[in-house]
Amino acid sequence: MASTEKSSRKTYHHGDLASELLRAAERELSENGIESFSLRAVAKRAGVSHGAPAHHFRDARGLLTALAASGFRRLVATQEARQDAAERDVRSQQIAVGLGYIDFALENPALFRLMFSSEKPDRTVADLGAASIAAYEKLMSGVRSVVGNNPPDDPGAMKHVMASWAMAHGLADLIVSGRAERPLNFSALSRQERDALLSDLMASQLDVRFAVDFPPPAP
């Protein structure tokens, strides 16, 4: 019986070790920060040998790169969950993308900083590049739906992309860092109140940019 249990544990770690190491890496990053991050600490959390993380990710940078790529995929999934719950008009969908962006940052602050602010991930790695481009395309496709033009081909639409990204990312960063607490009293708000406030802020940016760059035709 003991031999069977030992064999099952070995099979589990062999089959799902990469995913388990990513989960352990995120816990280590969240609790102890990036400066003390090491493969040894991650292996200890995952309950595996010290050499196991290196076998899958080579070194700490490789593991952090894979974790950042995973983060971008989870970011898109969080945004899509918000879109699924939102009204189907393009304005509501674009606001939902921004709310999902902020949701992800609030739920995963250490990972959010790794993805967007850290120099530790190797951004030349194809998997990370593809994951980050997919997240960027989520924003681009929303703006494309709103303005009816392809942003890379239209300077006005591209300004809209940057304004929308700056609004969502700026709010996320200010809230996660605590700097939005004084002006917004954010921690005292209910989830519903928070969503209403953030939606109003993003809607105001969305409406102003749309009116400036894509005014209605003259009667």
C-alpha positions in Angstrom: 0.0 0.0 0.0 2.8 2.4 1.0 4.6 1.6 -2.3 1.4 2.4 -4.3 1.0 5.7 -2.5 4.6 6.6 -3.1 4.2 5.8 -6.8 1.1 7.9 -7.1 2.8 10.9 -5.6 5.7 10.5 -8.0 3.4 10.3 -11.0 1.4 13.4 -9.8 4.6 15.5 -9.5 5.9 14.3 -12.8 2.7 15.0 -14.6 1.7 18.3 -13.1 5.0 19.6 -11.7 5.3 22.7 -13.9 1.8 23.9 -12.9 2.5 23.2 -9.3 5.8 25.1 -9.5 4.0 28.1 -11.0 1.5 28.1 -8.2 4.3 27.9 -5.6 6.3 30.6 -7.4 3.3 33.0 -7.2 2.8 32.3 -3.5 6.5 32.9 -2.9 6.4 36.1 -4.9 3.3 37.4 -3.1 4.6 36.6 0.4 8.3 37.4 0.1 8.7 39.7 -2.9 10.9 39.5 -5.9 14.2 40.4 -4.3 14.4 37.2 -2.3 12.9 35.0 -5.0 14.8 31.8 -5.6 14.3 28.3 -7.1 15.2 26.8 -3.8 12.4 28.6 -2.0 9.9 27.7 -4.7 10.9 24.0 -4.6 10.5 24.0 -0.8 7.0 25.4 -1.2 6.1 22.8 -3.8 7.5 20.0 -1.8 9.9 18.8 -4.4 13.7 18.5 -4.8 15.8 21.6 -5.2 16.7 20.6 -8.7 13.1 20.1 -9.9 12.4 23.8 -10.8 15.7 24.0 -12.8 14.7 21.0 -14.8 11.5 22.7 -16.0 12.5 26.4 -16.1 16.3 26.4 -16.0 16.7 29.3 -13.5 14.7 31.8 -11.5 14.4 34.2 -14.5 12.9 31.4 -16.6 10.4 30.6 -13.9 9.4 34.3 -13.5 9.1 34.6 -17.3 6.7 31.6 -17.4 4.8 33.0 -14.4 4.4 36.4 -16.2 3.1 34.6 -19.3 0.6 32.7 -17.3 -0.4 36.1 -15.7 -1.2 37.6 -19.1 -3.4 34.6 -20.0 -5.2 34.9 -16.7 -5.7 38.7 -17.2 -7.5 38.0 -20.5 -9.6 35.4 -18.9 -10.6 37.8 -16.1 -11.5 40.4 -18.7 -13.6 37.9 -20.7 -15.4 36.9 -17.5 -16.4 40.6 -17.0 -17.5 40.9 -20.6 -19.7 37.8 -20.3 -21.5 39.4 -17.4 -21.9 42.8 -19.1 -24.4 44.2 -21.5 -23.6 43.4 -25.1 -23.3 46.9 -26.5 -19.7 47.9 -27.4 -19.5 50.7 -24.8 -20.4 48.3 -22.0 -18.1 45.7 -23.3 -15.1 48.1 -23.4 -15.8 49.2 -19.9 -16.0 45.6 -18.9 -12.5 45.0 -20.3 -11.2 47.8 -18.1 -13.0 46.5 -15.0 -11.5 43.1 -15.7 -8.0 44.7 -15.9 -8.5 46.3 -12.5 -10.0 43.1 -11.0 -6.9 41.1 -12.0 -4.6 43.7 -10.5 -6.5 43.8 -7.2 -6.6 40.0 -7.0 -2.9 39.5 -8.0 -0.9 42.6 -7.1 2.5 41.0 -7.0 1.9 39.2 -10.3 0.6 42.4 -11.8 3.8 44.2 -10.9 5.9 41.3 -12.3 4.1 41.5 -15.6 4.2 45.2 -16.1 6.9 46.8 -13.9 9.7 44.2 -13.4 12.8 43.7 -15.4 13.1 40.1 -14.2 11.0 38.3 -16.9 12.8 37.7 -20.2 10.6 39.5 -22.7 12.3 38.0 -25.7 10.8 34.5 -24.8 8.1 33.6 -27.4 5.5 32.4 -24.9 5.6 35.6 -22.9 5.6 37.7 -26.1 2.5 35.8 -27.4 0.7 36.1 -24.1 1.3 39.8 -23.7 0.3 40.5 -27.3 -3.0 38.6 -26.8 -3.7 40.9 -23.8 -2.9 43.9 -25.9 -5.1 42.6 -28.7 -8.0 42.4 -26.2 -7.7 46.2 -25.7 -7.2 46.8 -29.5 -10.3 44.7 -30.5 -12.4 46.6 -28.0 -11.4 50.0 -29.4 -11.9 48.6 -32.9 -15.5 47.8 -32.0 -16.1 51.2 -30.5 -14.6 53.4 -33.3 -15.1 51.1 -36.3 -11.5 51.6 -37.4 -8.4 49.4 -37.1 -6.2 51.2 -34.6 -2.8 50.5 -36.3 -4.1 52.1 -39.4 -5.8 55.1 -37.7 -3.9 57.6 -35.5 -7.1 58.7 -33.9 -8.1 55.1 -33.0 -4.6 54.4 -31.7 -4.8 57.5 -29.4 -8.0 55.9 -28.1 -6.2 52.6 -27.4 -3.5 54.4 -25.4 -6.1 56.6 -23.5 -8.1 53.5 -22.6 -5.0 51.6 -21.5 -3.7 54.5 -19.5 -7.0 54.9 -17.7 -7.3 51.2 -16.7 -3.7 50.7 -15.9 -3.4 53.9 -14.0 -6.4 53.2 -11.9 -5.2 49.6 -11.2 -1.7 50.8 -10.2 -3.1 53.6 -8.0 -5.5 51.3 -6.2 -3.0 48.5 -5.7 -0.4 50.9 -4.3 -2.9 52.5 -2.0 -2.5 55.9 -3.6 -6.2 56.0 -4.6 -7.4 55.6 -1.1 -7.5 59.3 -0.1 -9.3 60.6 -3.2 -11.6 57.6 -3.7 -12.0 56.1 -0.1 -11.8 52.9 -2.0 -11.5 50.4 0.9 -14.8 51.7 2.3 -16.8 51.0 -0.9 -18.9 47.9 -1.5 -18.1 45.8 -4.7 -21.2 47.4 -6.3 -20.1 50.9 -5.4 -16.6 50.2 -6.6 -17.8 49.0 -9.9 -20.1 51.9 -10.4 -17.3 54.4 -9.6 -14.8 52.8 -11.9 -17.3 52.4 -14.6 -18.1 56.1 -14.4 -14.4 57.1 -14.6 -13.8 54.9 -17.6 -17.0 55.9 -19.3 -16.0 59.6 -19.0 -12.7 58.9 -20.7 -14.3 56.8 -23.3 -17.0 59.4 -24.2 -14.6 62.3 -24.3 -12.0 60.6 -26.5 -14.7 59.3 -28.8 -16.2 62.8 -29.1 -12.8 64.4 -29.8 -11.4 61.9 -32.3 -14.7 60.7 -33.9 -17.2 63.5 -33.8 -20.7 62.8 -35.3 -21.1 64.0 -38.8 -22.5 67.5 -39.3 -26.2 67.6 -40.0 
